[in-house]
Every structure is written in structure tokens, then in C-alpha cells.
């Protein structure tokens, strides 16, 4: 098990060296971390970080040189033991909040994050208001006597 | 000849002015001759814009580089198809296409609206004239495609290579037919506000236009999604890109409009809301045009950037949206509220649909524009991307999707939710089974994904249940059931088909998002790669010379179980020398409903090739479902009831009451 891990790391280093000067292309072979759990976290984080020189791509799918540097940086921080939040903080400290594809929950972004709930609740309130108004206008249900009379008529 | 097109465009503008004023005045003072001007003027305007458009198209086909527009966006070596589609592959041409479709819809109203009340018809066409005037002026002043260049260059600067694709032939025309189609609903709404009169027949007029526009827009958005999927080379089907959102917002609002118009037509309820929705839907279309054409947003569609034009469209936006909303605020109180209904009823279900679709639209709207607001107010830049929309849009849609099968099963006015639930037991059992099967046989850890599969099954089975019940399944003999099924109104098939399509699209999205696998590696010729049980062998790369590009074409052999070659996948990278731009042509092989997607990178120094392979389970259902939705819209459109003015052919001897059984 241990030997396998060492081999993978060696292979990883070898591959990184191999493609280091190679042309960029999204996630490159060898960029992936050997630890699947760590790599999964790296992928999730990459999908939340914007490629700064691209139009509207995350660094996970971008083939720009800068995106690749950032992907490697994210993985290095993870390997060094950073939490997801620490990695994002670090990247934001270098590139600003523009780099986050998922804006932070902050006062400034309150309207952004609360829109779905606010619209749904306000709309729901109005719908309920209208419904209660309509219900007042709705004819009462038939009394048992009336429905008996109706049955009588229909049976005829 | 080019000048003929130019003159035609100027003349069309002049006619649009006439169309804007004369019929409206006629309708106000009750002058029939003035109202009668609307039809011929509208059709003449369409003919003139069409002439201008054809002239531009011929200039492209003939590579007439004496036109600035052709010189900037075409090249003599470009294949003929792309020369022709290149007509609208640029700002000026696409605005001309916009105007062409606008005048086309105006003419259709003039032709099919022959039996509309004269004053309504005149007012609707006048409002169409206002929109036409604004956009033709915009084209003539800021985006004239007929500007000459002297001396004419020998060669053009070519079209953006990403656009040199069959997608350009289909996507923008479909999208614009949808976008601009909603202008008719808008004009009807504004006309109703001017008249201060709105009734069920108004809804019967508006519904076919909404259906047609919605069907086109559905096709346009789906086509755009598939185009991005295969052309951009990283295999995503939706990027939540601002430009995509720009087309998605009118679709969401249009879907809401489609449903509220049903309530209005059948039950004369939700009148004021429907009117507002008609205005909002077209406003979102205008907003979409503004976002794309002004280039205020950074996005992958940034080929359409010119800030100076932005101001003009912004003015159009403010005048039309502000004007119509002001009119709405002034006049909507004069409209009478309509029929009453119980919360648990078909109307109630459609209100719920509208509530959630409006919330979804608002979510996309705020998400798309928030970065602009933050930049304007705080001078800071933020990004709102896919992770945000996945977190907000998804949860809004799920309750709506859960409720969809109930809607068509509830009765008008007062429904019985319990009875509807009982009739949906089979569908629910089927959905539950789908969850179990996914959990047990596909992936035991994928709880969310299996619930997604269950949701899709629920939608599909719910749609089928609806049809089966309406045909009398279980209560009448099989032969009678078949006869009744054939005899059902087309709009019922349309509803079932569209809801079924929604389920299929959901299934496709869940399949890709949850079960996609990916293999990224460097391959040398002869090496094999394995992904989800499929084995691919890299057979080498060869250069190919295209008409206006060079291509590196990598061949992959799909190996069968015994190692024999079962198929071939070709994935390539192209380089367009004129624009100095590379493009990727992904290699895609459809296997059943799933696809194997191969995208290549560059060659590394040791001669191996960087290859990304994806297995995308059920991915084709995303667009197949959208096609089913579009087809549902088209089928509904051919419902006899919507052929307005056609003499009603109710069968003799059939009691009048039977009609309500099936509707």
C-alpha cells in the first residue's frame, strides 16, 4: 500500500515535470492529486474559481495557462493541509472576490442570495391574499338539504 | 444593388412610422379607412425589410467586400453555407434578422387577424410599428450593414471560427423567432391597456402566438445548448453564461405566460397578471437583446461588443419597458378581475406554476445583473457563476417539477387533490421503483441522484397517466379507449408531450451531473484508454487541409469486447489562419441515449497527445426532452380550438355538456 502510494507520487512528479512546459489544456494528466478525497475537494474548489483571463469559465474547465497555475496552487494548498475555506480565502486575497464564481454570503450580496426566498414568499403572500379574497366571493358549499334536493332532481 | 437594399431599409423605416401612427389615430377616432391602413403598410414593411435582408445575403454570398460589414465578417474561401449564415453571424446582420422577424410577425397578425375586431387589430399593428420604428432606426443610425468601403479590399477578415458551424444556421433564427414572437403578445397586451378592454377572446388571440413563440424559443435555447456542448470542447451543456441567461429568462417567463393564458382563456381569471406577464416576457426579450448586443457583460459570446450602441438599445429598453409598465399601472385598474376558483383547482395549480416560474426568472435575473449592479454601486467586480445558480435555481425548480403531474389532473374551479393523488399512485410507484433501481443497481451512494431519477420518472409517468386517464383507461374497453385517445383535443397531447419532455430533460441533466465519468490522460498512438467499460484506442493524428483552416485530426478506435474495432471517433483541433484562432471539434459517438465525448489537447514533447474522454450517460435526453417540449407546443398550436374564427364544427346530436368532459 505504502509502496503503491510512493509509486503514484513518483509518477505524479514525473508527469508534472513532463507537461510542465507543455501546452495548456484544461485539467492535464498528472495534475490530479493521488489522494482521491483530496482530489475531489480540489475539483469542487476549482469549479468555484473563475479563470481570470477567460470570459466565463471556471479554472476547472479552462485551458488557459493562468487557470492551470491556479489549479496547481489550489492543490498545493490542499496538500499543505488547508481547509476549503482557507484555500478560497487565500485565492481571494491574491485575486479579489471577482475570482469566486459563487459569491460570498455578505451584506453586499444579501439581495443576491435572498432573491429566490423573498420573491417566493412575497408572491406566495399575494397569492394567499387573493385566494382568501376569492374564497369570500366563492359560493358556499351546498347544505345537506340542498344536495338531497339536487339528487332528487337529478334522479328524476 | 446594395443601394437597393439600403433604400428598402430606409423606406421600411418610413412605413413603420406610418404604421405606428395612422392606425392608432384611426382606432381612437373610429375612422375605418385609417385603421385599414395597418394591414397593407405592415406587409409592405415586411417585404422591404426582406428585400434588404436578401440583398445583404447576396452580398455575403458574392463576397462583396465593398461593404464594411461583409469585409469584417466574411472571407472568399469560406464555404458557401457559412457565407450565407454569416449574414446574421455579426451585430448588424443579426439586428437586421431581428427586424425581419419582427415585421414577419406583424404581417402574420395582419393576415391571420382579418377577423379581429378592427380597432384591436389596428392598435396591435400600431404597437408592432412602434417596436419596428425603434429597431429600424437603431439599425440605420448605429448598425447599418450597408455602409460602403472604398477602395474595396481584396479579401475579407473572416467570420469568427466558432460561428462557422451549422449551428449558426439554426440557433439564431429559432431564438429570434421566439424572442420576437413574444412581441405579438406584448402588442396585444399594450393594445388591451389602451382599449381598456380585455376578455376571454383576447386570451384566445394571444395564446397561439405565445405557443408559437415559446415553441421556437424552446428549440432555439436547446439548439444553442447543444451547439455550445459540441463546439466549445469541454462538454458542458449549460454554462449559466449571461448570454445564455438572456435567452433563458424570456423562456421561463414565456412558460409562465403560456400557463396563465390558459387560465385566462378557459376561466377568464388572472387577466391582469397575464397582461403583466406578456409585457414582462417581451421586456426580458428586449433585455436579452440589450445584454447581448451592447456587450455590457463579459461572456463567451463577447463577439457582439460595442458600448456606443448599448446606449441606444438602453433607450429603447427604457422607453418600451418603462412605457408599458407605466401604462399598466395607469390602466390595469380599469380591467375587471375575472372568475373565481378554489385554491385546490386547475387554476390554483397554474397559479403555483406561475409563482415558481416567476421566482426562477427573478433568480436568474438578479444573478445575471448583480455583478453589473455591484460594479456600478461599489466599483468592485464580483462573479456570479454556475455554483450560485445550482444552489438557488435548482431548489426553486424541484417543488415545481414535483407538482407538475397534479396540474392536468385537477378539475377547473374546485379540484380534489386526494383523488388526483390516488390516480397518480401508479406513477408514484413507478418513480419509487426508479429510485430503488438506481440505488441498488447503479450507485448505492448516489442518494440525491437517485431521487433525481425518481423525479424524472414521476414527470414522465405523470404525463402518461394524464393521457391514459383522459382516454378512459380502466373504465372503458380497450378499443373505446383507443378511439377516445385519438379523439382527444390536440392541446391535451401537447400538454402531455411537453410535460413528458420536461421529465426527459430532467433525466438527462441528472444523468450527466451525477453519473458522468471522465478520463484525462496523455496517449501515444496504439495506447488504449478505458472509461465506464468502453475501451478506446488512439490510432494517431494526421494533418488535414480544410477550405479555410488547417486541422489536426486524431482518430480513435472503439474496441468491442473481443478487441475488434466496433467504431471510430474522430476528434480534431482546427486552426483558422485569417483570424489566428483555434477551435476544437469534439469527437462524439452516441451510444443509445448516452454519448462518448472525446476532446483533444496539444501534443506533448514526447509525442503523446493530451486526451480528455467523458462518458456522458443519458445526455441526449437533455435536448431530446426539449424537442418533445417544442413538439408539444406545435401540437397544441394545431388544436382546432385555437384556429381562431374557424367555424366551430360541433357534431350534431352531441349534447353540449360532453365538451366539458374532455376539456
Interface residues (C-beta under 8 A of the other chain):
Chain A: X15 X18 X19 X21 X22 X23 X25 X26 X27 X28 X29 X30 X32 X47 X48 X50 X55 X56 X57 X58 X61 X63 X96 X97 X98 X99 X100 X101 X102 X103 X108 X109 X111 X112 X113 X115 X116 X119 X120 X123 X124 X127 X131 X134 X135 X137 X138
Chain B: X234 X236 X239 X241 X242 X298 X299 X300 X302 X340 X341 X342 X343 X348 X351 X352 X355 X356 X358 X359 X360 X362 X363 X366 X367 X370 X374 X378 X380 X381 X382 X383 X384 X385 X386 X387 X388 X391 X392 X393 X395 X396 X520 X521 X522 X601 X602 X604 X605 X606 X610 X612
